[in-house]
Amino acid sequence: MRIIFMGTPEFAVPALTALHEAGHEIACVYTQPPRPAGRGKQLRPSPVALEAERLGVPVRWPVSLRNAEAQAEFAALQADMAVVAAYGLILPQAVLDAPKHGCLNIHASLLPRWRGAAPIHRAVMAGDEVTGVTIMQMEAGLDTGPMLHKVSVPVGRKTTGELFAELGAVGAAAMVEVLANLAAFPPEVQDDSAAIYAPKIDKAEAKIDWAQPAETVERLVRGLAPFPGAWFELGEERVKLLLAEVVEGTGAPGSVLDENFTVACGSGAILPLRLQRAGKPVLERGDFLRGWAVAAGTVLS
């Protein structure tokens, strides 16, 4: 097929690579414009843009697809299909209608559960035992289109970052499978009554509430790792907690129970495993405590 690929983060890179390797003609890649990154705030192309450059595929990064000129340029590519994976722009109807077979999206959840911007984060934070990817036909609604293919993946104790990588690979393989034989994947209408939305993570959600049960805190930590990172205050410094485990312990919520840095929660306790001070590298608990001994009785906020 002649394909327009639309994606931005690392999650979308495996799909672009797999479609190219499967022999599809990638007419053009659409991605978000370069963003300031790093200490020097230099403009950095998206991971998808870098992969497109490696593959020798032309790249476009329009700020919007709502104007007639951008829509005409898109239609002029005369694509059979547009494949979308975490692109980051709303596709107006004129864009959805332009490719011969419409637009297919790789969505990182088992729809209709977790429609929206942060499906992986929300699945981990909610304690879902299983997540996955859905290949869906795009329409004007937010992740409401008919589903062609679903692949399940167990969550276990994986972080959001680990699931991003795994689901990116799973989604790539699923999309290649669908495009190899579209007729074998008849669309299935979603059950809107079962829909759950996955809104973008709000900054306020990242602060750890030690009054919550230990299981809830641990899921928050995994769900926000590595980005944006759950955090607490130790003294006057903000510390990110990127991995923890639930352990036995009782005490006032947020109080450090022993020299191992066990922290009491509303019920139970957690043991921090991986932490990061502001502007510092990520450290395992032992290395963190060697640089900053936290005495029993300390109260985190």
NUZAGU-491917 format. One record per residue (C-alpha): residue number from 1; residue in three letters; x, y, z. Coordinates in nm, 2 decimals. Example, Ala and Ser with C-alpha at 12.3 -4.5 7.8 and 13.67 -1.06 7.14 Angstrom:
! NUZAGU-491917
nr=1, rest=ALA, X=1.23, Y=-0.45, Z=0.78
nr=2, rest=SER, X=1.37, Y=-0.11, Z=0.71
//
This chain:
! NUZAGU-491917
nr=1, rest=MET, X=0.00, Y=0.00, Z=0.00
nr=2, rest=ARG, X=0.09, Y=0.37, Z=-0.04
nr=3, rest=ILE, X=0.08, Y=0.49, Z=0.32
nr=4, rest=ILE, X=0.10, Y=0.83, Z=0.50
nr=5, rest=PHE, X=0.24, Y=0.76, Z=0.84
nr=6, rest=MET, X=0.15, Y=1.00, Z=1.13
nr=7, rest=GLY, X=0.32, Y=0.97, Z=1.46
nr=8, rest=THR, X=0.56, Y=1.15, Z=1.70
nr=9, rest=PRO, X=0.70, Y=0.97, Z=2.01
nr=10, rest=GLU, X=0.92, Y=0.66, Z=2.05
nr=11, rest=PHE, X=0.60, Y=0.45, Z=2.08
nr=12, rest=ALA, X=0.53, Y=0.51, Z=1.71
nr=13, rest=VAL, X=0.87, Y=0.43, Z=1.57
nr=14, rest=PRO, X=0.84, Y=0.05, Z=1.56
nr=15, rest=ALA, X=0.52, Y=0.09, Z=1.34
nr=16, rest=LEU, X=0.70, Y=0.31, Z=1.09
nr=17, rest=THR, X=0.99, Y=0.08, Z=1.07
nr=18, rest=ALA, X=0.77, Y=-0.23, Z=1.04
nr=19, rest=LEU, X=0.56, Y=-0.09, Z=0.77
nr=20, rest=HIS, X=0.87, Y=0.01, Z=0.57
nr=21, rest=GLU, X=1.02, Y=-0.34, Z=0.62
nr=22, rest=ALA, X=0.69, Y=-0.50, Z=0.51
nr=23, rest=GLY, X=0.73, Y=-0.34, Z=0.17
nr=24, rest=HIS, X=0.47, Y=-0.07, Z=0.20
nr=25, rest=GLU, X=0.55, Y=0.26, Z=0.02
nr=26, rest=ILE, X=0.57, Y=0.53, Z=0.28
nr=27, rest=ALA, X=0.47, Y=0.84, Z=0.08
nr=28, rest=CYS, X=0.53, Y=1.08, Z=0.37
nr=29, rest=VAL, X=0.56, Y=1.10, Z=0.74
nr=30, rest=TYR, X=0.37, Y=1.36, Z=0.94
nr=31, rest=THR, X=0.50, Y=1.44, Z=1.29
nr=32, rest=GLN, X=0.50, Y=1.71, Z=1.55
nr=33, rest=PRO, X=0.75, Y=2.00, Z=1.49
nr=34, rest=PRO, X=1.09, Y=1.99, Z=1.66
nr=35, rest=ARG, X=1.08, Y=2.09, Z=2.03
nr=36, rest=PRO, X=1.33, Y=2.25, Z=2.26
nr=37, rest=ALA, X=1.50, Y=1.97, Z=2.46
nr=38, rest=GLY, X=1.80, Y=1.92, Z=2.69
nr=39, rest=ARG, X=1.99, Y=2.18, Z=2.90
nr=40, rest=GLY, X=2.06, Y=2.39, Z=2.59
nr=41, rest=LYS, X=1.70, Y=2.39, Z=2.48
nr=42, rest=GLN, X=1.81, Y=2.31, Z=2.13
nr=43, rest=LEU, X=1.53, Y=2.22, Z=1.88
nr=44, rest=ARG, X=1.52, Y=1.84, Z=1.86
nr=45, rest=PRO, X=1.32, Y=1.65, Z=1.59
nr=46, rest=SER, X=1.08, Y=1.38, Z=1.72
nr=47, rest=PRO, X=1.18, Y=1.02, Z=1.73
nr=48, rest=VAL, X=0.95, Y=0.95, Z=1.43
nr=49, rest=ALA, X=1.12, Y=1.23, Z=1.23
nr=50, rest=LEU, X=1.46, Y=1.08, Z=1.31
nr=51, rest=GLU, X=1.35, Y=0.74, Z=1.20
nr=52, rest=ALA, X=1.19, Y=0.88, Z=0.88
nr=53, rest=GLU, X=1.52, Y=1.05, Z=0.80
nr=54, rest=ARG, X=1.71, Y=0.72, Z=0.85
nr=55, rest=LEU, X=1.46, Y=0.55, Z=0.61
nr=56, rest=GLY, X=1.49, Y=0.83, Z=0.35
nr=57, rest=VAL, X=1.12, Y=0.92, Z=0.38
nr=58, rest=PRO, X=1.00, Y=1.28, Z=0.34
nr=59, rest=VAL, X=0.88, Y=1.45, Z=0.66
nr=60, rest=ARG, X=0.62, Y=1.72, Z=0.72
nr=61, rest=TRP, X=0.54, Y=1.88, Z=1.06
nr=62, rest=PRO, X=0.24, Y=2.12, Z=1.01
nr=63, rest=VAL, X=0.13, Y=2.31, Z=1.32
nr=64, rest=SER, X=-0.23, Y=2.24, Z=1.22
nr=65, rest=LEU, X=-0.43, Y=2.03, Z=0.96
nr=66, rest=ARG, X=-0.74, Y=2.25, Z=0.98
nr=67, rest=ASN, X=-0.65, Y=2.49, Z=0.70
nr=68, rest=ALA, X=-0.73, Y=2.42, Z=0.34
nr=69, rest=GLU, X=-0.37, Y=2.44, Z=0.22
nr=70, rest=ALA, X=-0.25, Y=2.17, Z=0.46
nr=71, rest=GLN, X=-0.55, Y=1.95, Z=0.37
nr=72, rest=ALA, X=-0.49, Y=1.99, Z=0.00
nr=73, rest=GLU, X=-0.12, Y=1.89, Z=0.04
nr=74, rest=PHE, X=-0.23, Y=1.58, Z=0.24
nr=75, rest=ALA, X=-0.48, Y=1.48, Z=-0.03
nr=76, rest=ALA, X=-0.23, Y=1.53, Z=-0.31
nr=77, rest=LEU, X=-0.02, Y=1.24, Z=-0.17
nr=78, rest=GLN, X=-0.30, Y=1.01, Z=-0.30
nr=79, rest=ALA, X=-0.25, Y=0.75, Z=-0.03
nr=80, rest=ASP, X=-0.42, Y=0.42, Z=0.00
nr=81, rest=MET, X=-0.42, Y=0.45, Z=0.38
nr=82, rest=ALA, X=-0.30, Y=0.68, Z=0.66
nr=83, rest=VAL, X=-0.16, Y=0.50, Z=0.97
nr=84, rest=VAL, X=-0.17, Y=0.70, Z=1.29
nr=85, rest=ALA, X=0.02, Y=0.63, Z=1.62
nr=86, rest=ALA, X=0.03, Y=0.89, Z=1.89
nr=87, rest=TYR, X=0.05, Y=1.17, Z=1.64
nr=88, rest=GLY, X=-0.07, Y=1.45, Z=1.86
nr=89, rest=LEU, X=-0.30, Y=1.65, Z=1.63
nr=90, rest=ILE, X=-0.67, Y=1.62, Z=1.58
nr=91, rest=LEU, X=-0.75, Y=1.50, Z=1.22
nr=92, rest=PRO, X=-1.03, Y=1.70, Z=1.06
nr=93, rest=GLN, X=-1.28, Y=1.51, Z=0.85
nr=94, rest=ALA, X=-1.12, Y=1.62, Z=0.52
nr=95, rest=VAL, X=-0.80, Y=1.45, Z=0.63
nr=96, rest=LEU, X=-0.98, Y=1.14, Z=0.76
nr=97, rest=ASP, X=-1.16, Y=1.11, Z=0.42
nr=98, rest=ALA, X=-0.86, Y=1.17, Z=0.19
nr=99, rest=PRO, X=-0.69, Y=0.83, Z=0.18
nr=100, rest=LYS, X=-0.86, Y=0.56, Z=-0.03
nr=101, rest=HIS, X=-0.91, Y=0.33, Z=0.27
nr=102, rest=GLY, X=-0.93, Y=0.60, Z=0.54
nr=103, rest=CYS, X=-0.71, Y=0.63, Z=0.85
nr=104, rest=LEU, X=-0.62, Y=0.35, Z=1.09
nr=105, rest=ASN, X=-0.50, Y=0.42, Z=1.44
nr=106, rest=ILE, X=-0.28, Y=0.21, Z=1.68
nr=107, rest=HIS, X=-0.44, Y=0.29, Z=2.01
nr=108, rest=ALA, X=-0.26, Y=0.17, Z=2.33
nr=109, rest=SER, X=-0.55, Y=0.01, Z=2.51
nr=110, rest=LEU, X=-0.82, Y=-0.25, Z=2.47
nr=111, rest=LEU, X=-1.10, Y=-0.02, Z=2.35
nr=112, rest=PRO, X=-1.35, Y=0.10, Z=2.45
nr=113, rest=ARG, X=-1.16, Y=0.10, Z=2.78
nr=114, rest=TRP, X=-0.93, Y=0.40, Z=2.81
nr=115, rest=ARG, X=-1.02, Y=0.62, Z=2.52
nr=116, rest=GLY, X=-0.81, Y=0.94, Z=2.52
nr=117, rest=ALA, X=-0.47, Y=1.08, Z=2.57
nr=118, rest=ALA, X=-0.31, Y=0.86, Z=2.85
nr=119, rest=PRO, X=-0.44, Y=0.51, Z=2.81
nr=120, rest=ILE, X=-0.12, Y=0.33, Z=2.94
nr=121, rest=HIS, X=-0.07, Y=0.56, Z=3.24
nr=122, rest=ARG, X=-0.44, Y=0.51, Z=3.34
nr=123, rest=ALA, X=-0.44, Y=0.13, Z=3.30
nr=124, rest=VAL, X=-0.14, Y=0.10, Z=3.53
nr=125, rest=MET, X=-0.27, Y=0.35, Z=3.78
nr=126, rest=ALA, X=-0.61, Y=0.17, Z=3.79
nr=127, rest=GLY, X=-0.45, Y=-0.17, Z=3.86
nr=128, rest=ASP, X=-0.56, Y=-0.33, Z=3.53
nr=129, rest=GLU, X=-0.43, Y=-0.68, Z=3.50
nr=130, rest=VAL, X=-0.44, Y=-0.67, Z=3.12
nr=131, rest=THR, X=-0.40, Y=-0.40, Z=2.86
nr=132, rest=GLY, X=-0.31, Y=-0.41, Z=2.49
nr=133, rest=VAL, X=-0.35, Y=-0.24, Z=2.16
nr=134, rest=THR, X=-0.64, Y=-0.19, Z=1.93
nr=135, rest=ILE, X=-0.62, Y=-0.12, Z=1.56
nr=136, rest=MET, X=-0.92, Y=0.10, Z=1.48
nr=137, rest=GLN, X=-1.07, Y=0.29, Z=1.20
nr=138, rest=MET, X=-1.06, Y=0.66, Z=1.28
nr=139, rest=GLU, X=-1.36, Y=0.89, Z=1.28
nr=140, rest=ALA, X=-1.44, Y=1.23, Z=1.42
nr=141, rest=GLY, X=-1.50, Y=1.11, Z=1.78
nr=142, rest=LEU, X=-1.22, Y=1.06, Z=2.03
nr=143, rest=ASP, X=-1.11, Y=0.70, Z=1.98
nr=144, rest=THR, X=-1.47, Y=0.60, Z=1.90
nr=145, rest=GLY, X=-1.42, Y=0.43, Z=1.56
nr=146, rest=PRO, X=-1.48, Y=0.07, Z=1.47
nr=147, rest=MET, X=-1.22, Y=-0.18, Z=1.59
nr=148, rest=LEU, X=-1.04, Y=-0.42, Z=1.35
nr=149, rest=HIS, X=-0.80, Y=-0.60, Z=1.57
nr=150, rest=LYS, X=-0.70, Y=-0.63, Z=1.94
nr=151, rest=VAL, X=-0.40, Y=-0.78, Z=2.10
nr=152, rest=SER, X=-0.38, Y=-0.83, Z=2.48
nr=153, rest=VAL, X=-0.07, Y=-0.78, Z=2.70
nr=154, rest=PRO, X=-0.04, Y=-0.86, Z=3.07
nr=155, rest=VAL, X=0.04, Y=-0.56, Z=3.29
nr=156, rest=GLY, X=0.20, Y=-0.74, Z=3.59
nr=157, rest=ARG, X=0.44, Y=-0.49, Z=3.77
nr=158, rest=LYS, X=0.55, Y=-0.32, Z=3.45
nr=159, rest=THR, X=0.59, Y=0.06, Z=3.45
nr=160, rest=THR, X=0.43, Y=0.28, Z=3.20
nr=161, rest=GLY, X=0.77, Y=0.32, Z=3.03
nr=162, rest=GLU, X=0.81, Y=-0.05, Z=3.00
nr=163, rest=LEU, X=0.46, Y=-0.09, Z=2.86
nr=164, rest=PHE, X=0.51, Y=0.20, Z=2.61
nr=165, rest=ALA, X=0.80, Y=0.00, Z=2.46
nr=166, rest=GLU, X=0.62, Y=-0.33, Z=2.46
nr=167, rest=LEU, X=0.29, Y=-0.20, Z=2.32
nr=168, rest=GLY, X=0.48, Y=0.00, Z=2.06
nr=169, rest=ALA, X=0.62, Y=-0.33, Z=1.92
nr=170, rest=VAL, X=0.29, Y=-0.52, Z=1.96
nr=171, rest=GLY, X=0.10, Y=-0.24, Z=1.78
nr=172, rest=ALA, X=0.35, Y=-0.24, Z=1.50
nr=173, rest=ALA, X=0.31, Y=-0.61, Z=1.44
nr=174, rest=ALA, X=-0.07, Y=-0.59, Z=1.47
nr=175, rest=MET, X=-0.08, Y=-0.31, Z=1.21
nr=176, rest=VAL, X=0.13, Y=-0.50, Z=0.96
nr=177, rest=GLU, X=-0.09, Y=-0.80, Z=1.01
nr=178, rest=VAL, X=-0.41, Y=-0.60, Z=0.94
nr=179, rest=LEU, X=-0.27, Y=-0.43, Z=0.63
nr=180, rest=ALA, X=-0.15, Y=-0.77, Z=0.49
nr=181, rest=ASN, X=-0.52, Y=-0.87, Z=0.46
nr=182, rest=LEU, X=-0.77, Y=-0.60, Z=0.54
nr=183, rest=ALA, X=-1.07, Y=-0.83, Z=0.44
nr=184, rest=ALA, X=-0.98, Y=-1.07, Z=0.72
nr=185, rest=PHE, X=-1.04, Y=-0.80, Z=0.99
nr=186, rest=PRO, X=-1.41, Y=-0.68, Z=0.96
nr=187, rest=PRO, X=-1.48, Y=-0.37, Z=1.17
nr=188, rest=GLU, X=-1.66, Y=-0.41, Z=1.50
nr=189, rest=VAL, X=-1.86, Y=-0.12, Z=1.64
nr=190, rest=GLN, X=-1.75, Y=-0.02, Z=1.99
nr=191, rest=ASP, X=-1.99, Y=-0.05, Z=2.29
nr=192, rest=ASP, X=-2.01, Y=0.32, Z=2.40
nr=193, rest=SER, X=-2.17, Y=0.21, Z=2.73
nr=194, rest=ALA, X=-1.85, Y=0.04, Z=2.83
nr=195, rest=ALA, X=-1.63, Y=0.34, Z=2.74
nr=196, rest=ILE, X=-1.38, Y=0.47, Z=3.00
nr=197, rest=TYR, X=-1.18, Y=0.78, Z=2.93
nr=198, rest=ALA, X=-0.81, Y=0.83, Z=2.99
nr=199, rest=PRO, X=-0.75, Y=1.21, Z=3.03
nr=200, rest=LYS, X=-0.41, Y=1.36, Z=3.01
nr=201, rest=ILE, X=-0.21, Y=1.33, Z=3.33
nr=202, rest=ASP, X=-0.25, Y=1.65, Z=3.54
nr=203, rest=LYS, X=0.05, Y=1.78, Z=3.73
nr=204, rest=ALA, X=-0.14, Y=1.77, Z=4.05
nr=205, rest=GLU, X=-0.19, Y=1.39, Z=4.02
nr=206, rest=ALA, X=0.18, Y=1.33, Z=4.04
nr=207, rest=LYS, X=0.22, Y=1.43, Z=4.41
nr=208, rest=ILE, X=0.20, Y=1.12, Z=4.63
nr=209, rest=ASP, X=-0.08, Y=1.11, Z=4.88
nr=210, rest=TRP, X=0.06, Y=0.90, Z=5.16
nr=211, rest=ALA, X=-0.29, Y=0.87, Z=5.31
nr=212, rest=GLN, X=-0.38, Y=0.63, Z=5.02
nr=213, rest=PRO, X=-0.34, Y=0.26, Z=5.06
nr=214, rest=ALA, X=0.01, Y=0.13, Z=4.98
nr=215, rest=GLU, X=-0.12, Y=-0.06, Z=4.67
nr=216, rest=THR, X=-0.26, Y=0.26, Z=4.53
nr=217, rest=VAL, X=0.06, Y=0.45, Z=4.59
nr=218, rest=GLU, X=0.27, Y=0.18, Z=4.43
nr=219, rest=ARG, X=0.04, Y=0.18, Z=4.12
nr=220, rest=LEU, X=0.07, Y=0.56, Z=4.10
nr=221, rest=VAL, X=0.45, Y=0.53, Z=4.11
nr=222, rest=ARG, X=0.46, Y=0.27, Z=3.83
nr=223, rest=GLY, X=0.19, Y=0.45, Z=3.63
nr=224, rest=LEU, X=0.39, Y=0.77, Z=3.62
nr=225, rest=ALA, X=0.73, Y=0.62, Z=3.57
nr=226, rest=PRO, X=0.94, Y=0.75, Z=3.40
nr=227, rest=PHE, X=0.73, Y=1.05, Z=3.30
nr=228, rest=PRO, X=0.61, Y=1.27, Z=3.46
nr=229, rest=GLY, X=0.72, Y=1.08, Z=3.78
nr=230, rest=ALA, X=0.54, Y=1.06, Z=4.11
nr=231, rest=TRP, X=0.70, Y=1.28, Z=4.37
nr=232, rest=PHE, X=0.71, Y=1.37, Z=4.74
nr=233, rest=GLU, X=0.89, Y=1.63, Z=4.95
nr=234, rest=LEU, X=1.18, Y=1.54, Z=5.17
nr=235, rest=GLY, X=1.26, Y=1.84, Z=5.38
nr=236, rest=GLU, X=1.23, Y=2.12, Z=5.12
nr=237, rest=GLU, X=1.34, Y=1.92, Z=4.82
nr=238, rest=ARG, X=1.12, Y=1.74, Z=4.57
nr=239, rest=VAL, X=1.21, Y=1.38, Z=4.51
nr=240, rest=LYS, X=1.07, Y=1.16, Z=4.23
nr=241, rest=LEU, X=0.99, Y=0.80, Z=4.32
nr=242, rest=LEU, X=1.02, Y=0.59, Z=4.01
nr=243, rest=LEU, X=0.98, Y=0.23, Z=4.15
nr=244, rest=ALA, X=0.86, Y=0.09, Z=4.48
nr=245, rest=GLU, X=0.71, Y=-0.22, Z=4.63
nr=246, rest=VAL, X=0.44, Y=-0.29, Z=4.88
nr=247, rest=VAL, X=0.56, Y=-0.41, Z=5.22
nr=248, rest=GLU, X=0.43, Y=-0.46, Z=5.57
nr=249, rest=GLY, X=0.44, Y=-0.17, Z=5.80
nr=250, rest=THR, X=0.22, Y=0.05, Z=6.01
nr=251, rest=GLY, X=0.25, Y=0.42, Z=6.11
nr=252, rest=ALA, X=0.14, Y=0.77, Z=6.04
nr=253, rest=PRO, X=0.10, Y=0.82, Z=5.67
nr=254, rest=GLY, X=0.42, Y=0.95, Z=5.52
nr=255, rest=SER, X=0.64, Y=0.86, Z=5.81
nr=256, rest=VAL, X=0.97, Y=0.68, Z=5.76
nr=257, rest=LEU, X=0.95, Y=0.36, Z=5.97
nr=258, rest=ASP, X=1.32, Y=0.24, Z=5.96
nr=259, rest=GLU, X=1.66, Y=0.29, Z=5.82
nr=260, rest=ASN, X=1.57, Y=0.10, Z=5.50
nr=261, rest=PHE, X=1.34, Y=0.40, Z=5.41
nr=262, rest=THR, X=1.01, Y=0.20, Z=5.45
nr=263, rest=VAL, X=0.73, Y=0.46, Z=5.43
nr=264, rest=ALA, X=0.39, Y=0.42, Z=5.60
nr=265, rest=CYS, X=0.08, Y=0.47, Z=5.39
nr=266, rest=GLY, X=-0.29, Y=0.50, Z=5.48
nr=267, rest=SER, X=-0.28, Y=0.12, Z=5.51
nr=268, rest=GLY, X=0.04, Y=-0.09, Z=5.47
nr=269, rest=ALA, X=0.37, Y=0.06, Z=5.36
nr=270, rest=ILE, X=0.60, Y=0.09, Z=5.06
nr=271, rest=LEU, X=0.97, Y=0.05, Z=5.01
nr=272, rest=PRO, X=1.12, Y=0.29, Z=4.76
nr=273, rest=LEU, X=1.34, Y=0.12, Z=4.51
nr=274, rest=ARG, X=1.44, Y=0.39, Z=4.26
nr=275, rest=LEU, X=1.45, Y=0.76, Z=4.33
nr=276, rest=GLN, X=1.57, Y=1.08, Z=4.17
nr=277, rest=ARG, X=1.65, Y=1.42, Z=4.32
nr=278, rest=ALA, X=1.59, Y=1.73, Z=4.12
nr=279, rest=GLY, X=1.86, Y=1.77, Z=3.85
nr=280, rest=LYS, X=2.03, Y=1.45, Z=3.96
nr=281, rest=PRO, X=2.05, Y=1.10, Z=3.80
nr=282, rest=VAL, X=1.82, Y=0.82, Z=3.89
nr=283, rest=LEU, X=1.95, Y=0.61, Z=4.18
nr=284, rest=GLU, X=1.87, Y=0.28, Z=4.34
nr=285, rest=ARG, X=1.76, Y=0.30, Z=4.71
nr=286, rest=GLY, X=2.10, Y=0.20, Z=4.85
nr=287, rest=ASP, X=2.29, Y=0.46, Z=4.65
nr=288, rest=PHE, X=2.03, Y=0.72, Z=4.73
nr=289, rest=LEU, X=2.06, Y=0.66, Z=5.11
nr=290, rest=ARG, X=2.44, Y=0.66, Z=5.09
nr=291, rest=GLY, X=2.41, Y=1.02, Z=4.96
nr=292, rest=TRP, X=2.13, Y=1.12, Z=5.19
nr=293, rest=ALA, X=2.06, Y=0.92, Z=5.50
nr=294, rest=VAL, X=1.69, Y=0.94, Z=5.59
nr=295, rest=ALA, X=1.63, Y=0.88, Z=5.96
nr=296, rest=ALA, X=1.34, Y=0.68, Z=6.10
nr=297, rest=GLY, X=1.07, Y=0.92, Z=6.21
nr=298, rest=THR, X=1.12, Y=1.16, Z=5.92
nr=299, rest=VAL, X=0.79, Y=1.26, Z=5.78
nr=300, rest=LEU, X=0.75, Y=1.30, Z=5.40
nr=301, rest=SER, X=0.50, Y=1.54, Z=5.25
//
